[in-house]
């Protein structure tokens, strides 16, 4: 009888865990409509991508490469091969980075890439390879955390929502030891492992902002990733990596990420396609922090 009670206990714990993290009914991201789910841009219910950079930045061949990388990642292929004309290193990079900025919800797609170019053929290696089942359940788990966040910020002002996201993201661990591994560059590592680097923090922030109704952009430079966030009709730098990697909340510099990045950069790739960003005044100053 004692063994049966122990087994029953563990079964109940497992059921409660599965329901809470994967099966609990939720309202979900209200932007994810059935029509959007039928579109080529749909990945999962975490985020509605308008594929802004694909439409604004890319030309025909870059557009094609963007789609091939996307298809290979969705199929969880370890290597994707496709044709291109001439020396297409720059073409590949533009397509790759546009996809990186457009789809933070693509949790099997990272900021680390390896590719070779020979005889007009690019061979691209995808580092994450979560597997379709792991990616599916990973998204389900993140969806339920999004539901918790939506409930937490209900009734908050725009200012308080932005502060909530900053504190929430900064409360996670900065992965100082595996910065160049494939396990810490996505929203998956942030939400499931509670540890990440700047790419994971920025992607997680982007997902959260859309789910709570705050306009924002992902920004990528050669060595860093952060966000622009809208407040009272203007856009400001938002970099929660500052809070999570350098300072404790009680430190007066903790909120410096509401106005500056860890690298000091203010603009990144495709800068001409972003709205004007306020740099003279920071959110930290506006919020009186």
C-alpha positions, -999 to +999 in steps of 0.1 A: +000+000+000+028+024+008+044+019-026+011+024-043+006+057-024+041+069-034+034+060-071+000+077-069+016+108-054+042+111-083+015+105-109-006+133-094+024+156-093+032+148-129-004+155-140-004+188-121+029+198-137+017+189-172-016+207-168+000+239-153+029+242-178+015+226-210-022+218-210-039+245-189-065+263-211-055+299-218-069+329-238-037+333-257-023+361-278-053+380-292-035+389-324-032+352-334-064+348-355-074+318-375-067+338-407-031+345-395-026+308-385-032+300-422-005+325-434+031+317-444+043+339-415+027+317-388+051+298-366+032+293-333+007+311-310+034+331-292+038+360-316+023+375-347+050+384-371+044+410-398+077+400-414+085+437-414+122+434-424+115+408-450+092+432-467+112+464-462+148+453-466+150+422-489+152+419-527+141+389-547+170+365-541+173+376-504+136+369-501+141+334-515+170+327-491+149+340-462+121+316-470+145+286-474+161+292-440+126+296-425+114+263-441+145+244-430+141+256-394+104+248-393+112+213-406+141+211-380+166+202-407+202+202-394+215+215-428+197+235-454+211+238-490+199+263-516+212+279-548+223+315-552+240+336-578+275+350-576+292+356-542+261+356-521+277+361-486+261+395-482+228+383-497+227+354-472+235+377-443+208+402-451+182+374-454+194+357-422+194+388-401+160+399-414+146+365-403+163+368-370+146+401-363+112+391-377+106+359-358+116+359-321+089+332-316+110+308-338+125+291-308+146+267-329+164+296-347+195+311-331+220+339-335+248+316-342+252+304-378+276+283-399+275+282-436+296+274-466+294+286-501+306+265-531+295+262-567+266+287-562+253+265-534+250+276-498+249+250-471+235+264-439+237+247-405+210+252-379+225+249-344+194+245-323+177+214-336+152+211-307+131+186-326+095+193-336+080+177-305+103+196-281+097+229-300+059+223-299+058+217-262+083+244-255+060+269-272+031+256-252+050+261-220+059+297-230+023+304-239+012+296-204+039+318-189+026+346-212-009+340-198+006+345-163+022+377-174-009+391-191-028+385-158+000+401-138-001+434-158-038+436-162-049+472-154-013+485-153-003+518-170+020+519-200+049+529-177+043+501-152+040+475-180+074+485-193+089+484-158+073+450-152+090+436-183+123+451-174+122+436-139+108+403-151+135+398-177+163+411-155+154+386-128+167+358-150+203+346-150+229+358-175+247+328-189+283+338-186+298+305-194+281+293-226+277+325-245+286+309-278+267+276-274+234+270-292+215+266-260+212+302-248+204+323-278+166+320-280+134+327-261+133+289-253+164+291-232+151+322-214+117+307-205+126+270-199+161+273-185+158+307-168+191+316-182+202+333-214+223+360-231+213+393-247+196+376-277+173+355-254+165+385-232+156+407-262+135+381-279+117+373-247+110+410-242+097+413-277+073+384-272+061+398-239+056+433-252+033+421-280+013+399-256+007+428-233-001+454-259+032+475-259+047+484-293+084+474-297+111+464-321+140+440-319+174+456-327+206+437-337+241+449-340+273+429-347+277+419-310+245+427-292+207+426-293+181+448-275+147+465-281+132+498-289+100+503-270+072+529-275+061+551-247+037+580-252+041+580-289+080+579-289+105+551-291+133+546-265+161+521-260+152+492-238+180+467-228+171+444-199+205+428-203+219+457-184+199+449-153+203+411-155+241+409-162+256+438-142+237+452-114+213+443-085+180+461-084+191+481-053+220+494-073+214+529-087+226+518-121+202+488-124+177+508-146+203+522-170+190+497-195+160+520-198+180+543-221+213+527-230+226+493-242+254+473-226+277+480-255+268+517-258+253+512-293+221+531-301+215+518-336+219+484-352+214+467-386+188+482-410+187+513-389+170+533-417+139+511-414+132+519-377+112+548-363+132+577-349+145+568-314+148+593-285+184+593-272+185+627-255+160+616-229+158+581-215+130+561-200+150+560-167+149+598-166+112+600-176+103+574-150+123+592-122+145+561-115 
